[in-house]
């Protein structure tokens, strides 16, 4: 049975999460692990390690308010991918955040990107699990991410306010996707 546990520094869960954070995210997207554990001490922030019968499966890091949860990081361990754990982790987050909109952001699927296949698989995974495009891009230090959401009504102003609750959040801006990544937005519209 999949179990989520709050992660605290110095534990086996913390070591597993730190290893997966380093393996699953490129340096420019990855904060220091100490940032995650420090922020997770706040009531509105969660850092969760997922285990199945003791086997480490992955982790999630998110911040939430009364109506919105923003999943900043979700990763499944390499050895247990494609076994349904990602979907089960999302289902657990949805249960924990019952009645809230859940938002996350992903790299846009841009032809020519070095990891375009991975980006497409990631996007397809979230769409299969009930997330939908919001038409909004999260922009930070020259990088652009497509925002997907699931649940009752995505509010971009609330999303930006929640981002700003985190250190360095004030450097992030939101823009219409068609403005931030025009060719990508056109391709999405043509595919409809």
C-alpha positions as a Markdown table, in Angstrom:
| # | Residue | x | y | z |
|---|---|---|---|---|
| 1 | Unk | 0.0 | 0.0 | 0.0 |
| 2 | Unk | 1.4 | 3.4 | -1.0 |
| 3 | Unk | 2.1 | 5.6 | 2.0 |
| 4 | Unk | 3.1 | 9.2 | 2.2 |
| 5 | Unk | 5.4 | 10.5 | 5.0 |
| 6 | Unk | 6.5 | 14.0 | 5.8 |
| 7 | Unk | 10.2 | 14.3 | 5.2 |
| 8 | Unk | 12.5 | 15.8 | 7.8 |
| 9 | Unk | 16.2 | 16.4 | 7.4 |
| 10 | Unk | 18.6 | 13.6 | 8.5 |
| 11 | Unk | 16.2 | 10.7 | 7.9 |
| 12 | Unk | 16.4 | 7.9 | 5.4 |
| 13 | Unk | 13.4 | 9.5 | 3.5 |
| 14 | Unk | 15.4 | 12.7 | 3.3 |
| 15 | Unk | 18.4 | 10.9 | 1.8 |
| 16 | Unk | 16.2 | 9.1 | -0.8 |
| 17 | Unk | 14.4 | 12.4 | -1.7 |
| 18 | Unk | 17.7 | 14.3 | -2.0 |
| 19 | Unk | 19.1 | 11.6 | -4.3 |
| 20 | Unk | 16.0 | 11.6 | -6.5 |
| 21 | Unk | 15.8 | 15.4 | -6.6 |
| 22 | Unk | 19.4 | 15.4 | -8.0 |
| 23 | Unk | 18.7 | 12.6 | -10.5 |
| 24 | Unk | 15.4 | 13.7 | -11.8 |
| 25 | Unk | 15.8 | 17.5 | -12.2 |
| 26 | Unk | 18.5 | 19.5 | -14.1 |
| 27 | Unk | 20.6 | 21.9 | -12.0 |
| 28 | Unk | 18.8 | 25.0 | -13.3 |
| 29 | Unk | 15.4 | 23.6 | -12.1 |
| 30 | Unk | 16.6 | 22.2 | -8.8 |
| 31 | Unk | 16.9 | 24.1 | -5.6 |
| 32 | Unk | 19.2 | 23.0 | -2.8 |
| 33 | Unk | 17.6 | 20.1 | -0.8 |
| 34 | Unk | 17.9 | 22.3 | 2.3 |
| 35 | Unk | 15.5 | 24.7 | 0.7 |
| 36 | Unk | 12.8 | 22.0 | 0.5 |
| 37 | Unk | 13.3 | 20.8 | 4.1 |
| 38 | Unk | 13.4 | 24.4 | 5.4 |
| 39 | Unk | 10.2 | 25.4 | 3.5 |
| 40 | Unk | 8.5 | 22.1 | 4.6 |
| 41 | Unk | 8.6 | 23.4 | 8.2 |
| 42 | Unk | 5.9 | 25.9 | 7.2 |
| 43 | Unk | 2.3 | 24.8 | 7.7 |
| 44 | Unk | 1.3 | 25.4 | 4.1 |
| 45 | Unk | 4.2 | 23.5 | 2.6 |
| 46 | Unk | 4.6 | 19.8 | 2.3 |
| 47 | Unk | 7.5 | 17.6 | 1.4 |
| 48 | Unk | 6.3 | 14.0 | 1.1 |
| 49 | Unk | 8.2 | 10.8 | 0.6 |
| 50 | Unk | 6.1 | 7.9 | -0.9 |
| 51 | Unk | 6.8 | 4.3 | 0.0 |
| 52 | Unk | 5.1 | 1.1 | -1.0 |
| 53 | Unk | 5.7 | -1.7 | 1.5 |
| 54 | Unk | 8.9 | 0.1 | 2.6 |
| 55 | Unk | 10.2 | 0.6 | -1.0 |
| 56 | Unk | 10.9 | 4.3 | -1.8 |
| 57 | Unk | 8.8 | 5.3 | -4.8 |
| 58 | Unk | 9.1 | 9.0 | -5.1 |
| 59 | Unk | 8.4 | 12.4 | -3.6 |
| 60 | Unk | 6.2 | 15.5 | -3.9 |
| 61 | Unk | 6.8 | 19.1 | -2.8 |
| 62 | Unk | 3.9 | 21.5 | -2.8 |
| 63 | Unk | 2.5 | 24.7 | -1.2 |
| 64 | Unk | -1.2 | 25.3 | -0.7 |
| 65 | Unk | -3.7 | 27.8 | 0.4 |
| 66 | Unk | -7.4 | 27.5 | 1.1 |
| 67 | Unk | -8.4 | 26.9 | -2.6 |
| 68 | Unk | -5.2 | 26.0 | -4.5 |
| 69 | Unk | -2.3 | 23.5 | -4.2 |
| 70 | Unk | 0.8 | 24.1 | -6.4 |
| 71 | Unk | 2.9 | 21.0 | -6.9 |
| 72 | Unk | 6.4 | 22.3 | -7.6 |
| 73 | Unk | 8.1 | 18.9 | -7.7 |
| 74 | Unk | 6.8 | 15.4 | -8.3 |
| 75 | Unk | 9.2 | 12.6 | -9.1 |
| 76 | Unk | 9.0 | 8.8 | -9.3 |
| 77 | Unk | 12.2 | 6.8 | -8.6 |
| 78 | Unk | 13.8 | 5.5 | -11.8 |
| 79 | Unk | 13.5 | 1.8 | -10.8 |
| 80 | Unk | 9.8 | 2.0 | -10.2 |
| 81 | Unk | 8.6 | 4.2 | -13.2 |
| 82 | Unk | 5.8 | 3.0 | -15.4 |
| 83 | Unk | 4.3 | 0.9 | -12.6 |
| 84 | Unk | 1.4 | 3.4 | -11.7 |
| 85 | Unk | 3.2 | 5.1 | -8.8 |
| 86 | Unk | 3.0 | 8.6 | -10.3 |
| 87 | Unk | -0.8 | 8.3 | -10.8 |
| 88 | Unk | -1.1 | 7.0 | -7.3 |
| 89 | Unk | 0.9 | 9.8 | -5.9 |
| 90 | Unk | -1.3 | 12.3 | -7.7 |
| 91 | Unk | -4.4 | 10.6 | -6.4 |
| 92 | Unk | -3.0 | 10.9 | -2.9 |
| 93 | Unk | -2.3 | 14.6 | -3.4 |
| 94 | Unk | -5.8 | 15.1 | -4.7 |
| 95 | Unk | -7.2 | 13.3 | -1.6 |
| 96 | Unk | -5.1 | 15.5 | 0.7 |
| 97 | Unk | -6.2 | 18.7 | -1.2 |
| 98 | Unk | -9.8 | 17.7 | -1.5 |
| 99 | Unk | -11.9 | 20.5 | -3.0 |
| 100 | Unk | -8.9 | 22.5 | -4.1 |
| 101 | Unk | -7.6 | 23.2 | -7.6 |
| 102 | Unk | -4.2 | 21.4 | -8.0 |
| 103 | Unk | -1.7 | 23.2 | -10.3 |
| 104 | Unk | 1.7 | 22.3 | -11.6 |
| 105 | Unk | 4.0 | 23.4 | -14.4 |
| 106 | Unk | 5.9 | 21.5 | -17.0 |
| 107 | Unk | 8.4 | 22.3 | -19.7 |
| 108 | Unk | 6.6 | 23.1 | -23.0 |
| 109 | Unk | 6.9 | 20.4 | -25.7 |
| 110 | Unk | 9.0 | 22.4 | -28.1 |
| 111 | Unk | 10.4 | 20.7 | -31.2 |
| 112 | Unk | 14.2 | 20.7 | -31.1 |
| 113 | Unk | 14.4 | 20.6 | -27.3 |
| 114 | Unk | 17.0 | 18.1 | -26.2 |
| 115 | Unk | 14.4 | 16.2 | -24.1 |
| 116 | Unk | 11.3 | 16.7 | -26.3 |
| 117 | Unk | 10.3 | 13.0 | -26.0 |
| 118 | Unk | 10.5 | 13.2 | -22.2 |
| 119 | Unk | 8.5 | 16.5 | -22.2 |
| 120 | Unk | 5.7 | 15.0 | -24.3 |
| 121 | Unk | 5.5 | 11.9 | -22.1 |
| 122 | Unk | 5.3 | 14.0 | -19.0 |
| 123 | Unk | 2.5 | 16.2 | -20.5 |
| 124 | Unk | 0.6 | 13.1 | -21.7 |
| 125 | Unk | 0.9 | 11.6 | -18.2 |
| 126 | Unk | -0.7 | 14.7 | -16.6 |
| 127 | Unk | -3.4 | 14.9 | -19.2 |
| 128 | Unk | -4.3 | 11.2 | -18.7 |
| 129 | Unk | -4.5 | 12.0 | -15.0 |
| 130 | Unk | -7.1 | 14.7 | -15.4 |
| 131 | Unk | -5.0 | 17.8 | -15.6 |
| 132 | Unk | -5.9 | 20.4 | -18.3 |
| 133 | Unk | -4.0 | 23.2 | -19.9 |
| 134 | Unk | -4.7 | 26.6 | -18.4 |
| 135 | Unk | -3.4 | 28.7 | -21.2 |
| 136 | Unk | -0.9 | 30.3 | -18.8 |
| 137 | Unk | 2.8 | 30.2 | -18.7 |
| 138 | Unk | 5.0 | 30.5 | -15.6 |
| 139 | Unk | 8.1 | 32.5 | -16.5 |
| 140 | Unk | 11.2 | 32.6 | -14.3 |
| 141 | Unk | 14.7 | 33.8 | -15.2 |
| 142 | Unk | 14.2 | 33.3 | -18.9 |
| 143 | Unk | 12.6 | 29.9 | -18.6 |
| 144 | Unk | 8.9 | 29.3 | -19.5 |
| 145 | Unk | 6.7 | 26.5 | -18.1 |
| 146 | Unk | 3.2 | 25.5 | -19.2 |
| 147 | Unk | 0.8 | 25.6 | -16.2 |
| 148 | Unk | -1.7 | 22.6 | -16.0 |
| 149 | Unk | -4.5 | 22.4 | -13.4 |
| 150 | Unk | -7.1 | 20.0 | -12.1 |
| 151 | Unk | -10.1 | 20.8 | -10.0 |
| 152 | Unk | -12.6 | 23.6 | -9.5 |
| 153 | Unk | -11.5 | 26.6 | -11.5 |
| 154 | Unk | -7.9 | 27.7 | -11.9 |
| 155 | Unk | -7.3 | 31.3 | -10.9 |
| 156 | Unk | -4.1 | 32.8 | -12.3 |
| 157 | Unk | -4.0 | 35.6 | -9.7 |
| 158 | Unk | -4.3 | 33.2 | -6.8 |
| 159 | Unk | -1.6 | 31.0 | -8.4 |
| 160 | Unk | 0.8 | 33.9 | -8.7 |
| 161 | Unk | 0.1 | 34.9 | -5.1 |
| 162 | Unk | 0.9 | 31.4 | -3.9 |
| 163 | Unk | 4.1 | 31.3 | -5.9 |
| 164 | Unk | 5.1 | 34.6 | -4.2 |
| 165 | Unk | 4.7 | 32.9 | -0.8 |
| 166 | Unk | 8.0 | 31.1 | -1.5 |
| 167 | Unk | 11.4 | 32.8 | -1.5 |
| 168 | Unk | 12.4 | 34.0 | -5.0 |
| 169 | Unk | 8.7 | 33.7 | -6.1 |
| 170 | Unk | 8.6 | 37.4 | -6.7 |
| 171 | Unk | 10.9 | 36.9 | -9.7 |
| 172 | Unk | 8.2 | 34.8 | -11.4 |
| 173 | Unk | 5.6 | 36.2 | -13.7 |
| 174 | Unk | 2.7 | 34.7 | -15.5 |
| 175 | Unk | 1.9 | 35.3 | -19.2 |
| 176 | Unk | -0.6 | 33.9 | -21.7 |
| 177 | Unk | 1.0 | 30.8 | -23.2 |
| 178 | Unk | 0.5 | 32.2 | -26.7 |
| 179 | Unk | 2.5 | 35.2 | -25.7 |
| 180 | Unk | 5.3 | 33.3 | -23.9 |
| 181 | Unk | 5.7 | 30.5 | -26.4 |
| 182 | Unk | 3.8 | 31.4 | -29.6 |
| 183 | Unk | 4.8 | 28.4 | -31.8 |
| 184 | Unk | 4.0 | 25.9 | -29.0 |
| 185 | Unk | 0.6 | 27.6 | -28.4 |
| 186 | Unk | -0.2 | 27.5 | -32.1 |
| 187 | Unk | 0.6 | 23.8 | -32.3 |
| 188 | Unk | -1.6 | 23.1 | -29.3 |
| 189 | Unk | -4.5 | 25.0 | -30.8 |
| 190 | Unk | -4.1 | 23.3 | -34.2 |
| 191 | Unk | -4.2 | 19.9 | -32.4 |
| 192 | Unk | -7.6 | 20.6 | -30.9 |
